[in-house]
């Protein structure tokens, strides 16, 4: 008789940014190494339908899935830490819940009933969990609930989980609560009271956590472990420490394995599985922590002060560095500083230069100066999305002598719109989910650097953009030396540009960072770090 699907719900308390997403992703890693199949999903209580219209300053990067869904950055952790390939069904927001309920009400689906938060909104949330279960063959579904217990906007989701645990049987559900154990320096003590209060708030809602994961900068001693167990009504062994890691987030599964979180979960859910072998994962971590080589990579952008704005890019550089036994030291440089002080001052001594994606004209001229510096000084250059468009604009201005060349995003009336709005974007007014989004196929041309890197003729990559290379300028730009090395299939849109006689100069219209994985770095990132190593040498 087949095992019923098992469910893990990860909630958070005390403060936000505790690392619930990393805890959920790390648990997924451990369970996969036990031979179990896992799928993850994220519930976000904000009213936005998705994060696509949010500023990176508000919410970090927008992570794009194969099917074009614009999602929370935690889904990036899920895909990087596990073998999941996620879809729009793996991210649910309050905005989606209310939008679906109102749409049904307008259609008369509720047959004249009064529409209420309970049961109609909670039913919508439960339906999403069931939907993911039906769409996958996973042994375990891990669902992270965004926000903090006690937030008014998250209450509906917690109530839905309480109901769901009764629907499927409490024996098939494991509740994990992540809390903070602060150290009060004046007293020299770790305090458990915030954890006690957070769990009390959760129990008021009707949810008793099975496992408490304590986020801490220090070791969790036995006295505090027993105190938390007693006041929070859990077994002593089910109080788990989630310590600050020293070097990389990829240490997190190894850290949680110390307290056997995966074993506690499988015991709770009655699942038999093998002991995990983390040797390959440990080797990957060792290459990050103790590499032989080192390179300095400048990332020049407009959201540079915010770590999460380019999260997937930083992780992709780490993956590529580990593959080359190389520490990648990222120098984050604000493009506006380049505008004010010039490229030489900030980019001299770099082994590689990367310009990530973005929107709006702030810092654009600084990025153009950056691309020019990399091209003329033969420093490895990698442009992603906007970074590809910047490379094209710079080349058009300075190599093709097209004075005033620009993108119509920044200057609608410029004399040489080498980057222009996509034809299907003409007349689009809504900002949310209206760009070119998700995975699509591209053909790589023979005898190009791109073909050498990928080693195949066809690729599939994820996109998120409105503007593109203007084909009216293709012949002129290619004649000057900026080669088109990949085009979308069958549309023929420009996907990759490169300079063949440069040590490494590639611009990709898509976002390769969304498909890089530990031990499987993206080919362009791997080639970029290899070129940076050569430049360093």
N, C-alpha and C positions, 0 to 999 in steps of 0.2 A: 504493500500500500504506500503510495507516494507521501512524502512529508508535506504538511501544510506550509505555506509561505510563512516565514518568521519576520517580525517587524521590530526595528530598533528606532526609538525616538530620542533625539538629542536636544535637550533644552539648556538654557543658560541662565545664570542668576548673578546678582550683585552688580556687575558692570558689563558693558558691551566690550567687544574686541578681546574676549577671553581666549579665542582660538577654538570655538565650537566646530568651525568648518575643518580645521586641521585635525581636531580630535576625531570627527566623523570620518574624514578621509583616511587617517592613520588606522582607525579601526577597520575600515574597508581593506586596507593593505594587509593587515594581519589576518583577517578572515579569508581573503583570497589565498594567502600563503598556507592556510589550513585546508585548502582544496575546495572551498565553498565559493559559489557564485554570488556576486553582490551587485546591487544597483543602488544609487544614491539619489536623493532629491532634496530640494531646499524650499521651505515655506517662508516667505518674507511678508511681514505684516503691514508694509507701507502701502499707500493707496495708489502709487504709480502702477500702471498695468505691467510695465517691465522697467528695468533700469536704463533703457535705451536713450531716454531724454534727460537723464541725470548728468550733472557735471561730475567729472572725475574727482573734484574736490569734495563732493558730497558722498560719493559712493565707491571711489576707486574705479578700476577699469570695468568696462562692459565686456563680458566674455561671450563670444558668439559660438553657437553650436552648429553642427552640420546642417540642420534643417532651417537655419537662419534665426533661431530664437536668440534674442539679446537677454542675457541672464546675469545673475549675480556672480561675482568673481570666485565665490566658493565652489561653483561648478567646475572651475578650472582646476582647483585642488582635487576635486573628485576624479576628473578624467586623468590627471597626472599621477595620482597615487594608486589608481586602480585600472582595471581593463574596461571600465564603462565607456560606452559611447552614448551620450545623453541626448535627449530631445526636449522640445518645448514642454512636454508633459512632466519634466523633472524639475521645473521651477514654477511655483505658484505664489501669487501675491494677493493681498486683500483687494487690490484693484481688479484683478481677474475674477475673483470670487464675486464681488459686487456687480461687475459688468455682466457676468453670466446669469446671476440671479435676476437682475433687472431685465435682461433680454428675454428670459423665460417668462417673467411676469407680463411683459408687453405682448408676448405671443399667446398668453392665456394658458401656459403649460401647467399652472398651479390650480386651474379649474375654479377660479373665483375665491380661493382661500386667501386669508390675510397672510402676507409674506413677512416673515420674521427672521431675526438673526438665528434663532433656534426654532425649528430644525432646518430651515432652508439654506442658510449660509454654512452651517456646520455639515449638512449633507453634501454640499458642493465640495468641501474640503475632504471629507471622507471618500467621496467619489474619485478624487484625484489619486488618492493612495491606491484604491482598488484598480483604477485605470492603469497605473504603473505596474501593478502586480500582474494584470492581464497581458500587458504588452511585453513582459519579460519572463524569462524562465529562471529568474534568480532565486536562490535559496533564501536570501535575506534582503530586505529593503531597509535601508538606513535613511531616515528623514531627519534633517536638521531644521529646527524652528528658529528663525531669526529673532533678534531682539532679546529682551530680558524679561524673565518672569516678573509680573507686577505691572508691566506696561499695558495700558488699556487696549491698545490696538492688537496685542497678541492674545488676548483672552479667548477670542473665538477659536483660534487654532488649538489652544490647549483644551478647551471644552470638546472640540471635535476629536482630539486624541483620546480623551477620557472615554467618550462614547465608543470610539473605534476599538479600544482595547476590550470593551465588553462584547462588541459585535463579533470579533474574531476569536475571543477567548484569551483571558489574561496570561495563560501559559504560553501563548504565541507572541507575546509582546515583552520587550525589555525597555524600560525607561532609564536613560542615562542623563544625569543632571551635572552640568559643568559649572563650577563656582570658583570664586577667588578666595585664596587664603592670604590676606595681607600681613606683612611684617610691620609691626609698629616699632620703629627704631628706638624711640625714647624708652619704651618698655623692654625692648629686646625680645619681643614675643610674637609668635604667629597667632593670629586671632581667628577663632572658628565661628564666632558669633554671626558674621555676615552669611556664612554658609548655612548655619542653623535657621536664620531668618528667611533666607531664600527658599530652603526646602519647606519651611512652614507655610510660606505663601503658595508653593506648588501643591501642598497637601490640602490647603483650603479649597483649591479648585477641584480636588478629588483625585489627584495623581500622586502616588507614592513612588518615588524613584527607587529603582532596584540597585543602581550603581551610582556613586557620586565620584566625579572626577574633579580633583582639586588642583586648580591652576596655582602654581607656587614657584617662587624664585629659589626656594630652599628645599631640603629634604623634609619629608613628612614623618615626624617621629611617631612612635607607637602611642604615646599618651594622647596626642591630638587625633590620631586615627580612631582610637577607641572613643574619644569624646564625641567626635562627629557621628560615629556609628550609633552611639547611644541616643543622642538627641535627635538624630534624623531617621531613626528606626530602620537602619540597614545593618546587614552583617558587617562585622569588622573587616573581613577580607574584601568587601565590596567598596571600600573607600580607597580610591586609587589616586596616586600622585601624578600630575602632569607638569613636569618641571620645565623651566626655561632651558632650551637647548643652546649650546655654545656656538655652533657654527652654521648650521643649516636646518631648515624645516624638515628635511628628509631624515633627520635624527628622531623625529617625533614617534614614528612607529616603533623604533627600537626602545625609546624611553617608556612608552606605554606597555611594551612587552615585559618590562622589568616587573611590573605589578600584575602581569598576566591578564590584562583587560580582555583579550580575545577569549581566553579560557573561561573567565567569569561569565561572559556573554553566552558562549555556547552551552555552558552548564545551566545557565538560567533558562535558555530556550530549549534545552533537552536535545541538543544536536551533537552527534558523534562526528569527530573530525580528527585529522592528523595533527601532530605537533608541527608548527610552522618552521620552515628552513629559511632564514633571512640572510643567508650567506651572500647571495648575489646583491641584495639590497645593501648589505653592509659594505661590500666591495665598492659599490657606487658611492656611498657616503665617505668611505676612506679616500677615494680619489678627489672628493671635494675638500676634505679636511687636510690631507697631507699630499698635495700634488707635487710633481717635480718641477713644473714650469709656472710662469706667471705672465699675464698680459694685462695692459691697461686699455679699457674700452670706454670711450666717451659716448654717453647717451645724451643727445642734445634735444630738448623738448620744451614744452610750455607748461607742463604740469609736474615739473621735475622735483619740486619740494615734497611731493606726496608719494610715498613709497608704493602705494597700491595702484597708482595711476597706470604704471607700466609693468604690473606684476608678472604677467605671462612672459614678457620680454626678458626680464631679469632671470626668471626661472629657466628660460630657453638658453640663455647664455651660460647658466650653471650646468645644464645638461651637456652642452657642447664642450664646455671646459673640462668636465669630468671625463668625457670620451677621449680628450687629448691629454689627460693627466695634467691639467692646467688650471691654476687659480685665475679666475676672471675678476679683476678689480674694476668695478664700475665707477667711473667719474660722472656724476650727474651734473649737467651744465645747462643753465637756463639760456634758451635761445636769445632772449632779450639782452643778456650780458654780452653775447657775441656781437649783436648789433651795436652796442655802445662802445665796446673795447676792442673789437676785432678778433679774428679767429686765431691768429698766431699765439696770442697771450695765453689762451685757454686750451688750445688743441696741440701745441707743440709737445712732443714726447709721447703722444698717444700711439698705441699699436693698432687701433681700429676706431672707427667712428660710425655710430648708428643713429639715425633719425627715425623715431617711431611715428605712428599715426597721430592724428589730431584734427581738430576743426577750428575754423576762424583764422584771422590774419595776424593775431598777436604773435610776435617772434618770428614771423615768416622770413623777413630779410636776414635775420641772424642765421636761420637754417640754410638759406641760399648761400651765404658766405661760408658756412660750414661745409656744404657740398663742394663748393669751389676749392676750398682749402684741401679737402681730401683728394679731389681729382688732380689738382695741379701738383701736390706734394706726394702723390702716389701712395697715400695711406689707405689701407683697406676700408671700404665704405659699404654700408648696408642700409638701404632706405626701405622702410616698410609703409605701405599705403601712402600717406602724405609724404613720407620720406622718399618714395619713388617719384612722386609728382614734383617735389622740390628738386631732385636731381635732374629731372627733365627741364624744368624752368631754368635752372642754372646753366645747363648745357646749351639751351636755346639762346640764352642771352650772350654767353661768353664764347662758346665755340661756333655757334651758327650766326652770331652777330645780329640776332633778332632783338633789337633794342626795345625794351619795355615788355618783353614776353612775360606772361604771367598766367595764373589760373583765373577763370571767371568767378571763382569763389571769393577771391580777394579783390579783383578789379574787373567788373563786368564789361567795361569799355576799353580794356587794354588792347593794343594794336596787334598782338600776336598771342591769341588764346591757345597756347599749346596744351593746356589742361582745360577741359570744358565740362559742363554739366551733361550727364548721360541723357540720351534722347528720351528714355522712358521716365526720367525725373522731371521733364518739362511740365509745369503746371501743378506739381505736387505741393500741397499746402501743409498737410499733417506732418509732424516731425517724427512721430513714433512709428517704428517698424516699416518705414517707407524707403529705406536705402536698398542698395544691392546687398543682400544678406545671405550668409550661409555658404555651403560648399558647392562648387561647380567645377567642371572639368576644363583643363587647359592642355594645349598641345605644345610640347617643347621642341624647338627647332634644332636640327642637327648642327654639329660643329659649333656649339656654344658652351660657355662656362656652365650655364644652367643645366644643360644636358649632361655634362660631366658630373655635376653634383648629384643630380637625381638618378642618373643611370637608366632612364626610361623615357619613352616618348610622350606618355600621357600622365597627368597628375590631377589630383583633386585637392583644392585648397579653399579655405573659408574667407569670405569677403565681408567688408562693412564700409561702404563708401558711396558717395553720390557723383563724384567727378572722376573723369578718366582722361587718358591720353587722347588728344585730338588727332584723328587719323589724317586730317588734312595736312599735318606737318610731318607725317611719318617719313616720307621719302627724303625730305630735306635734312631732318635730324639724323637719320641713318647714314646718309651720305657723309655727314661730318664725323661719324664714329660712334654714336650712341646706338647700339644694336638692339633690335627687338628680338628677344630670344624665346618668348612664349606668348601665345595668344589663346583666348578663350575658345572653346569648341562647343557649338559651331559658330558663335557670333563673330569671332575674330577680334575681340577687344584686346588691347595690349595688356599683358599680365606681368612680364618681366622685361626690364631693360638692363643692358650691361655694356661695359667698355672692355673689349677683348684684350687690348694691349696694356691694360692696367693690372697691377698685382691682384686686386679684387675690387670690383666696382659693380654692385648689383642693386637694382631697385625692384621691389615686388609690390604689385598693386594689392595683393591679398595679405592676409595676416598669418604668416607661417608659425608664429609663436603659439597659436591655438592647437597645433598638432605635434609639438615637441614633448617628449616624454623622458623620464629617467631611463638611462641605458639605451634610449632610442632617440637621440637628438635629431632635430630637423636638419635635412641635408644642407640648406643654405646657412643655417647657424653654424653647423659643423665646418663648412667650408670657410666661413667668415673667421672663426677662431683659428683654423689652420693657417689662414693668410696672415692673421695678426701675429701668430707665433713666428712665422717666417719673417715678418717685418721686424719683430722684436729681436730676432737673431741677427 
